[in-house]
Amino acid sequence: MKNGNQSLCTKFTFVAFSSLAELQLILFTVFLIIYLFTVGGNLIIICVILATSSLHTPMYFFLVNLSFLEMCYITSVVPQMLVHLLVEPKTISVEGCAAQMYVFAILVLTECCLLAAMSYDRFIAICYPLHYTLLMGPQVCLILAASSWITGVVVESAQITWIFTLPFCGTGKIQHFFCDIMPVVKLACVDTSHNEIVLFAVSLIFIMSPCLLVLCFYICIFVTIWRIPSAAGRHKTFSRCSSHVLVVSLFYGTALFTYLQPKSAHTPDTDKVTALMYTVVTPALNPVIYTLRNKEVKEAFRKPTNGNVLRYSELKFWRLESIWFRTLEIVSKVEWTFRHGGDIYNTS
């Protein structure tokens, strides 16, 4: 097939790690550990919540959805990246690329909406505690969760279908480690300026709208907390939403930086490092935030065996957290290598 004088692509090649051939086995080990940690941590959260009747509340209903989403989210990217760190050539068919982009984009937008729903839950719990059971009944929770998933599926299915109506030609080399939207659009052999404007507008509407809702809810929450007379009361109330604040900051911070930048601000190195943050690092931090820092989840571990399971679990989690921070050191060195092309072990 031809488009002018160029053949249309039938496959794409990832070149994100091509300059780091000697480090690919190390990267494989690091990302495999993070992936297993993330999936295992989220599975533990889901199992503990489902097995503990005291955690059958709206907050933990949304947390089960979030944990399931995070497992799917990281699985849509990391396993393929692990394979490509071990094999050559690092190729994917256009159809496979489209499938990955569908799944990834749907999950990103669903998480945006789900985090907004979780913010609404915290807003009602803190600002209107006496009406909480009425305003956050099972039917309301189901509607909010279903709306998040439906919005993600409908909006991103339409957007990704539109992207893959473009003709792709040339070398087919993607300056990335998975099929993200902007690196793939850059491979189109037609003028994509109008497409990029539409993509930016869609991102602005469907990422910023949930973000603004979260901001509004937390302004109301912080005002309510500020009005509590005692410092102990303020601390106790804030602890009910602190985990969610941290997760929201991590997710929206990287999402806004990635998808709302102008085209001129995108560089391959910046895109890779930012993508590693929101596809690998952020999902891995969520189990730590919602377990080691969550008193109710710890209590759920303590009940069955008078604390033995809790102490054992905490020991295991702290060991994993130690491994995790060591992993972050390696990732930061990889980032430095991306930027400077130096030896990851050369600290001089």
NORTAGI-V746031 format. One record per pair of residues at least 24 apart in sequence whose C-alpha atoms are under 6 Angstrom apart, sorted by sequence separation. I is the first residue (numbers start at 1). GAP is how many residues later the second one is. D is the distance in whole Angstrom. If there is no record, write none. Layout:
# NORTAGI-V746031
i=(I & I)
gap=(GAP & GAP)
d=(D & D)
This chain:
# NORTAGI-V746031
i=(42 & 39 & 114 & 113 & 110 & 110 & 110 & 109 & 106 & 106 & 106 & 28 & 24 & 14 & 13 & 13 & 101 & 12 & 12 & 11 & 11 & 97 & 11 & 10 & 175 & 116 & 123 & 119 & 113 & 116 & 123 & 9 & 14 & 16 & 8 & 9 & 12 & 13 & 14 & 15 & 16 & 8 & 12 & 13 & 16 & 7 & 14 & 14 & 74 & 70 & 42 & 38 & 41)
gap=(25 & 32 & 34 & 35 & 38 & 39 & 42 & 43 & 46 & 47 & 50 & 54 & 61 & 76 & 77 & 78 & 78 & 79 & 80 & 81 & 82 & 82 & 83 & 84 & 93 & 94 & 94 & 95 & 97 & 98 & 98 & 159 & 159 & 159 & 160 & 160 & 160 & 160 & 160 & 160 & 160 & 161 & 161 & 161 & 161 & 162 & 162 & 163 & 205 & 213 & 245 & 246 & 246)
d=(5 & 5 & 6 & 5 & 5 & 5 & 5 & 5 & 5 & 5 & 5 & 6 & 5 & 6 & 6 & 4 & 6 & 5 & 5 & 5 & 4 & 6 & 5 & 6 & 6 & 5 & 6 & 6 & 6 & 5 & 6 & 5 & 6 & 5 & 6 & 5 & 5 & 5 & 5 & 5 & 5 & 4 & 6 & 6 & 5 & 6 & 6 & 6 & 6 & 6 & 6 & 5 & 5)
